[in-house]
Amino acid sequence: MFLQFELDFLILTVTDIINPMRIFTSIIFFALVFAESHSQVINVETLRKVTDSAKWTGSVSLDVGIIKNKNSIFKIANKAHIQYNNKKELWLFVNDLKFEKLEGESFVNKGTQHFRYNRKLSEKIKMEAFLQAQYDAISEIDFRGLAGMGPRFKLYAKENYRFYLGTLVMYEYEKASNVVENRVQEDIRGSAYFSCSLYPTDYLSIISTSYYQPKLKAFKDYRLSTETSVLFKIIETLAFKTTFTYNFDAFPVPTIPKTQYELTNGLLYTF
């Protein structure tokens, strides 16, 4: 079993958002699928573990930081994931919850559960299927459910460099918070992503994934997102990590900006 603990000690987010002042209970979304993605993206590329044999792997992370936008917010976040890979199939589950305190008032404002299944069809192609549930008070989303599937292509893979392309179709159900009365949307979106994992030296790792998610019946309604993590190994089990996340939504919930981004610096301990 691989176990990982992560501590992020500084988080800076620049968004033009309203004050989220609601309490959401976490949503547990468990499902089984035969045979990616995420509009508020979970970068599962950073969670995939390459193994030489059937193996369970997992990680638990703890983030502590300060966010500065219109208000000062103290944040604690917890993420856990478990994965099983037997070369032919990959099963992955992610649970991501965040707790924040705004001007003395505590609340949970974001949570995501993500389940994914991969099946190898050939040396270069895998079929992916996923289910996801989430809520996000900052983006005024009471609930967003996603379900989709499609092929994942291995463009190039060597020991130190790996490149992948995914092309999926997904169903999206989204219910906004009370900032917009009775705003419920059901759409079919495409989700294309490009991912690269680079290990130029023994002490440097770069993992980046970018998504393009248009509504299939109206391509002007699209989302772009990218997440890039750079890790510098300090010793064998300890690394310094910097992550930049960028999200653009052409048609977000009213009062929410189209662009949001976040820069995180932290320490990563693995054993």
Stockholm file with secondary structure:
# STOCKHOLM 1.0

chainA/1-271         MFLQFELDFLILTVTDIINPMRIFTSIIFFALVFAESHSQVINVETLRKVTDSAKWTGSVSLDVGIIKNKNSIFKIANKAHIQYNNKKELWLFVNDLKFEKLEGESFVNKGTQHFRYNRKLSEKIKMEAFLQAQYDAISEIDFRGLAGMGPRFKLYAKENYRFYLGTLVMYEYEKASNVVENRVQEDIRGSAYFSCSLYPTDYLSIISTSYYQPKLKAFKDYRLSTETSVLFKIIETLAFKTTFTYNFDAFPVPTIPKTQYELTNGLLYTF
#=GR chainA/1-271 SS CCCEEEEEEEEEEECCCCCCCCCCCCCCCCCCCCCCCCSSCCCGGGTCCCCSSSEEEEEEEEEEEEEESSSEEEEEEEEEEEEEECSSEEEEEEEEEEEEEETTEEEEEEEEEEEEEEEECSSSEEEEEEEEEEEETTTTEEEEEEEEEEEEEEEEECSSEEEEEEEEEEEEEEEECTTSTTCEEEEEEEEEEEEEEEEEETTEEEEEEEEEEEETTEEEEEEEEEEEEEEEEEETTEEEEEEEEEEEESSCSTTSCSEEEEEEEEEEEEC
#=GC SS_cons         CCCEEEEEEEEEEECCCCCCCCCCCCCCCCCCCCCCCCSSCCCGGGTCCCCSSSEEEEEEEEEEEEEESSSEEEEEEEEEEEEEECSSEEEEEEEEEEEEEETTEEEEEEEEEEEEEEEECSSSEEEEEEEEEEEETTTTEEEEEEEEEEEEEEEEECSSEEEEEEEEEEEEEEEECTTSTTCEEEEEEEEEEEEEEEEEETTEEEEEEEEEEEETTEEEEEEEEEEEEEEEEEETTEEEEEEEEEEEESSCSTTSCSEEEEEEEEEEEEC
//
